[in-house]
Amino acid sequence: MNNANKVDNMSHHSIALHGAYYGQNFGDILLMRIFSRYIRRADPAVRVVLPMAPPGHCELIGADATGLKAFSSCRALLFGGGGYLGERPRQRLLWALRNYRHHVGLAHRARKLGIPWSIVGVGFGPLTDQWMRRAVVAMCNEAQIFAVRDAESVALAVAYGIPRHHIIETADAALALTSDDLNEKAQEEIAADLSPLQGTRMIGLHLSSPSEAEKHAVPMVSKLLDRISSQSDYTLVIFNDSPGEPIPRAYRKLISQHENSLRDRMIKLFYKSVDHQLALLQQLNVVMTNKLHVGICASAFGKQVLSIPLHTKIIRFYRQINKENNCIMPQDLPKLDIFDKITDMISTGPVVLPTSIRERALMNRDLIEQYMCNIMTRE
């Protein structure tokens, strides 16, 4: 089917896009926006529906409608990228109950409505609760396309009973980002925000640690601030990755204690949008973070990342790009001279992702085009 026929056939039809879009976390909204653009790339005339997202998310993601009523008339459902098919380290039962309602429940609704689905670019597992595991495996086995973002997801899916031939290995869709994807206005605004620090080596500090990790991270941040205070060519940019996310209290106290010594060599930038966050990450020399997509996007832009992983999915990513040594577990932070580690990372130069990783990231786009063509040939 040529592109002209594909567009003609798809016109005036709706495709549902679903993921972990219930809040405004940078990584989740970014992925949904990427997948929405991939759907529209396959057919600019299609309507994109977010079945369970808040109404205000249409503008954030680039969709046309939200709600289950709009979903009922959709031609197909796409579960886009994210880690929602794997549990978090804490409160696993609560996670399972919530995610069953948020994700597996939508597949049940789609089945009743006769709406086919595909799952593309997700992280998979682990899934401790047997009932949740069975439900997710059934949902994945029924998907027309099932693609996961790393080798460990493949291994877990096979171990849980999904046939290997049914699984496609891609990479996180955000790994295909380049500087060409940056918003020009956001770049200009971030450049203005960072202008007092131009000509220095900018260290981006993003920490949203849960309380159990703070006892290890706070002394490390204190040492880092002390060292930066005595290094005129290094500066600090403190940022967050979702609207209204506060800097944890323990870090706020440390920062206030260093306000005078750092003077005009420290800037705090609070989250505005996906575009602003991407523009910021592209400007930094090195990034410290305990979140996944802050690190993924910084890596995609060639930045060195020091990760403090609080979830197995984060370690999976750095292992995938051969940067596992840049992951420092919270309990190991007191043993580390953090400033020396950062300067060593900067001295090694930009990160160059393996070509195979970018190619796998772009497979998500190709699979979506394939999925939409398959939908058309059903009629």
KEBA-697033 format. One record per residue (C-alpha): residue number from 1; x negated, y, z. Coordinates in steps of 0.5 Angstrom, whole numbers, plus 500, padded with zeros to 3 digits. Layout:
<nodes>
[NUM, [X, Y, Z]]
...
</nodes>
This chain:
<nodes>
[1, [500, 500, 500]]
[2, [497, 507, 498]]
[3, [497, 513, 503]]
[4, [503, 516, 499]]
[5, [507, 510, 500]]
[6, [505, 510, 507]]
[7, [507, 517, 508]]
[8, [514, 516, 504]]
[9, [516, 510, 508]]
[10, [514, 513, 515]]
[11, [517, 519, 514]]
[12, [523, 521, 519]]
[13, [521, 515, 524]]
[14, [518, 515, 531]]
[15, [513, 511, 534]]
[16, [512, 511, 542]]
[17, [505, 512, 545]]
[18, [504, 510, 552]]
[19, [499, 510, 557]]
[20, [497, 512, 564]]
[21, [499, 519, 563]]
[22, [503, 520, 569]]
[23, [499, 526, 572]]
[24, [494, 531, 568]]
[25, [487, 527, 569]]
[26, [482, 529, 564]]
[27, [481, 522, 562]]
[28, [488, 520, 561]]
[29, [490, 526, 557]]
[30, [484, 526, 553]]
[31, [485, 519, 551]]
[32, [493, 520, 549]]
[33, [491, 526, 545]]
[34, [486, 522, 541]]
[35, [491, 516, 540]]
[36, [497, 521, 538]]
[37, [492, 524, 533]]
[38, [490, 517, 530]]
[39, [498, 516, 529]]
[40, [499, 523, 526]]
[41, [493, 521, 521]]
[42, [496, 515, 519]]
[43, [502, 519, 518]]
[44, [503, 526, 519]]
[45, [511, 526, 518]]
[46, [512, 521, 524]]
[47, [515, 523, 531]]
[48, [511, 521, 537]]
[49, [515, 519, 543]]
[50, [512, 519, 550]]
[51, [517, 514, 553]]
[52, [515, 515, 561]]
[53, [511, 522, 561]]
[54, [514, 528, 564]]
[55, [517, 533, 559]]
[56, [511, 538, 559]]
[57, [506, 533, 557]]
[58, [508, 534, 550]]
[59, [504, 540, 549]]
[60, [498, 537, 552]]
[61, [498, 530, 548]]
[62, [501, 533, 542]]
[63, [507, 529, 542]]
[64, [514, 531, 540]]
[65, [519, 528, 545]]
[66, [519, 524, 552]]
[67, [524, 520, 555]]
[68, [527, 513, 555]]
[69, [533, 515, 550]]
[70, [528, 518, 545]]
[71, [524, 511, 546]]
[72, [530, 507, 544]]
[73, [530, 509, 537]]
[74, [523, 508, 536]]
[75, [520, 504, 531]]
[76, [514, 501, 534]]
[77, [510, 502, 541]]
[78, [503, 503, 542]]
[79, [500, 502, 549]]
[80, [494, 507, 548]]
[81, [487, 507, 551]]
[82, [486, 507, 559]]
[83, [484, 502, 565]]
[84, [491, 501, 567]]
[85, [491, 494, 565]]
[86, [486, 493, 571]]
[87, [486, 494, 578]]
[88, [483, 499, 583]]
[89, [479, 497, 588]]
[90, [483, 499, 594]]
[91, [491, 498, 595]]
[92, [491, 492, 590]]
[93, [498, 490, 591]]
[94, [501, 497, 591]]
[95, [497, 498, 585]]
[96, [500, 492, 582]]
[97, [507, 494, 584]]
[98, [507, 501, 581]]
[99, [503, 499, 574]]
[100, [508, 493, 573]]
[101, [514, 499, 573]]
[102, [510, 504, 569]]
[103, [507, 499, 564]]
[104, [509, 492, 564]]
[105, [516, 494, 565]]
[106, [516, 498, 559]]
[107, [514, 492, 555]]
[108, [520, 488, 557]]
[109, [525, 494, 555]]
[110, [521, 494, 548]]
[111, [523, 487, 548]]
[112, [530, 488, 549]]
[113, [531, 493, 544]]
[114, [527, 489, 539]]
[115, [521, 494, 539]]
[116, [514, 491, 537]]
[117, [508, 493, 541]]
[118, [501, 493, 540]]
[119, [495, 495, 545]]
[120, [489, 498, 543]]
[121, [483, 500, 546]]
[122, [484, 499, 554]]
[123, [480, 496, 559]]
[124, [483, 489, 562]]
[125, [482, 486, 569]]
[126, [481, 484, 574]]
[127, [488, 482, 576]]
[128, [488, 479, 583]]
[129, [495, 478, 584]]
[130, [497, 472, 580]]
[131, [504, 474, 579]]
[132, [501, 481, 576]]
[133, [496, 477, 572]]
[134, [501, 473, 569]]
[135, [506, 478, 567]]
[136, [500, 482, 564]]
[137, [497, 476, 560]]
[138, [504, 475, 557]]
[139, [505, 482, 555]]
[140, [498, 482, 551]]
[141, [499, 475, 548]]
[142, [506, 478, 545]]
[143, [502, 484, 542]]
[144, [501, 485, 535]]
[145, [494, 487, 536]]
[146, [491, 487, 542]]
[147, [484, 490, 543]]
[148, [480, 492, 549]]
[149, [474, 497, 550]]
[150, [468, 492, 552]]
[151, [465, 485, 553]]
[152, [467, 484, 560]]
[153, [475, 486, 558]]
[154, [474, 480, 553]]
[155, [471, 475, 558]]
[156, [477, 477, 563]]
[157, [482, 476, 558]]
[158, [480, 469, 556]]
[159, [479, 467, 563]]
[160, [486, 469, 564]]
[161, [489, 465, 558]]
[162, [489, 470, 552]]
[163, [486, 466, 546]]
[164, [480, 469, 544]]
[165, [482, 469, 537]]
[166, [488, 474, 539]]
[167, [483, 479, 542]]
[168, [479, 485, 538]]
[169, [473, 488, 542]]
[170, [472, 496, 541]]
[171, [470, 501, 545]]
[172, [473, 507, 549]]
[173, [476, 512, 544]]
[174, [473, 518, 547]]
[175, [466, 515, 545]]
[176, [467, 517, 538]]
[177, [467, 524, 540]]
[178, [462, 529, 537]]
[179, [461, 537, 537]]
[180, [466, 537, 531]]
[181, [472, 536, 535]]
[182, [471, 542, 540]]
[183, [476, 547, 540]]
[184, [472, 554, 538]]
[185, [476, 558, 543]]
[186, [475, 554, 549]]
[187, [467, 554, 547]]
[188, [467, 561, 547]]
[189, [470, 562, 554]]
[190, [466, 556, 557]]
[191, [460, 560, 554]]
[192, [462, 566, 557]]
[193, [463, 563, 564]]
[194, [456, 560, 563]]
[195, [453, 566, 561]]
[196, [449, 568, 568]]
[197, [446, 561, 567]]
[198, [444, 561, 560]]
[199, [436, 559, 559]]
[200, [436, 555, 565]]
[201, [437, 547, 566]]
[202, [444, 546, 568]]
[203, [446, 541, 573]]
[204, [454, 539, 572]]
[205, [456, 536, 579]]
[206, [463, 533, 579]]
[207, [465, 529, 585]]
[208, [472, 527, 588]]
[209, [470, 522, 592]]
[210, [474, 518, 597]]
[211, [473, 519, 604]]
[212, [469, 512, 605]]
[213, [464, 515, 600]]
[214, [463, 521, 602]]
[215, [458, 519, 608]]
[216, [453, 517, 603]]
[217, [454, 522, 598]]
[218, [454, 529, 602]]
[219, [447, 528, 605]]
[220, [445, 527, 597]]
[221, [449, 533, 595]]
[222, [445, 537, 601]]
[223, [439, 535, 599]]
[224, [440, 537, 592]]
[225, [442, 544, 594]]
[226, [436, 545, 598]]
[227, [432, 543, 592]]
[228, [436, 547, 587]]
[229, [435, 553, 592]]
[230, [427, 553, 591]]
[231, [427, 551, 583]]
[232, [429, 558, 579]]
[233, [429, 554, 573]]
[234, [435, 549, 575]]
[235, [442, 552, 576]]
[236, [448, 548, 579]]
[237, [455, 548, 575]]
[238, [461, 545, 580]]
[239, [467, 543, 577]]
[240, [473, 538, 577]]
[241, [477, 534, 572]]
[242, [485, 535, 573]]
[243, [489, 541, 575]]
[244, [489, 543, 582]]
[245, [484, 538, 584]]
[246, [480, 541, 590]]
[247, [473, 540, 592]]
[248, [473, 535, 598]]
[249, [472, 539, 604]]
[250, [465, 536, 606]]
[251, [463, 539, 600]]
[252, [466, 545, 600]]
[253, [462, 546, 607]]
[254, [456, 545, 604]]
[255, [457, 549, 598]]
[256, [459, 555, 603]]
[257, [452, 554, 607]]
[258, [448, 555, 600]]
[259, [452, 561, 597]]
[260, [446, 566, 599]]
[261, [440, 561, 597]]
[262, [443, 560, 591]]
[263, [446, 567, 589]]
[264, [447, 567, 582]]
[265, [445, 560, 580]]
[266, [451, 557, 582]]
[267, [458, 557, 578]]
[268, [464, 554, 580]]
[269, [469, 552, 574]]
[270, [476, 549, 575]]
[271, [479, 545, 570]]
[272, [484, 549, 565]]
[273, [485, 544, 559]]
[274, [482, 538, 556]]
[275, [479, 543, 551]]
[276, [475, 547, 556]]
[277, [473, 540, 560]]
[278, [470, 538, 553]]
[279, [466, 545, 552]]
[280, [463, 545, 559]]
[281, [460, 538, 558]]
[282, [457, 539, 551]]
[283, [454, 545, 555]]
[284, [451, 542, 561]]
[285, [444, 539, 561]]
[286, [445, 533, 566]]
[287, [452, 531, 569]]
[288, [453, 528, 576]]
[289, [460, 524, 577]]
[290, [464, 519, 580]]
[291, [469, 519, 574]]
[292, [469, 515, 568]]
[293, [471, 519, 562]]
[294, [467, 525, 565]]
[295, [461, 521, 564]]
[296, [464, 518, 557]]
[297, [465, 524, 554]]
[298, [458, 527, 557]]
[299, [454, 521, 554]]
[300, [458, 522, 547]]
[301, [455, 529, 547]]
[302, [448, 526, 548]]
[303, [448, 529, 555]]
[304, [444, 525, 561]]
[305, [449, 522, 566]]
[306, [448, 520, 573]]
[307, [454, 516, 575]]
[308, [456, 514, 582]]
[309, [461, 509, 581]]
[310, [467, 507, 585]]
[311, [470, 502, 580]]
[312, [468, 496, 576]]
[313, [470, 500, 570]]
[314, [465, 505, 571]]
[315, [459, 500, 571]]
[316, [462, 496, 565]]
[317, [461, 503, 561]]
[318, [454, 504, 563]]
[319, [452, 497, 562]]
[320, [455, 497, 555]]
[321, [451, 503, 553]]
[322, [445, 500, 556]]
[323, [445, 506, 561]]
[324, [446, 501, 568]]
[325, [440, 504, 571]]
[326, [444, 511, 571]]
[327, [449, 508, 576]]
[328, [447, 509, 583]]
[329, [452, 506, 588]]
[330, [454, 510, 594]]
[331, [450, 506, 599]]
[332, [444, 507, 595]]
[333, [444, 514, 595]]
[334, [440, 516, 602]]
[335, [434, 512, 599]]
[336, [434, 516, 592]]
[337, [431, 523, 591]]
[338, [436, 526, 587]]
[339, [433, 532, 584]]
[340, [427, 528, 582]]
[341, [432, 523, 579]]
[342, [435, 528, 575]]
[343, [429, 532, 573]]
[344, [426, 525, 570]]
[345, [433, 524, 566]]
[346, [432, 531, 563]]
[347, [425, 530, 561]]
[348, [427, 523, 557]]
[349, [431, 528, 552]]
[350, [438, 527, 550]]
[351, [442, 520, 550]]
[352, [443, 517, 543]]
[353, [449, 512, 543]]
[354, [448, 506, 539]]
[355, [451, 506, 532]]
[356, [455, 500, 534]]
[357, [458, 503, 540]]
[358, [461, 509, 536]]
[359, [463, 504, 530]]
[360, [467, 500, 535]]
[361, [470, 507, 538]]
[362, [472, 508, 531]]
[363, [475, 501, 530]]
[364, [481, 504, 535]]
[365, [483, 509, 529]]
[366, [483, 504, 524]]
[367, [487, 499, 528]]
[368, [492, 504, 529]]
[369, [493, 505, 521]]
[370, [493, 498, 520]]
[371, [499, 497, 525]]
[372, [503, 502, 522]]
[373, [502, 499, 515]]
[374, [504, 493, 518]]
[375, [510, 496, 521]]
[376, [512, 499, 514]]
[377, [511, 492, 511]]
[378, [516, 489, 515]]
[379, [522, 492, 512]]
</nodes>
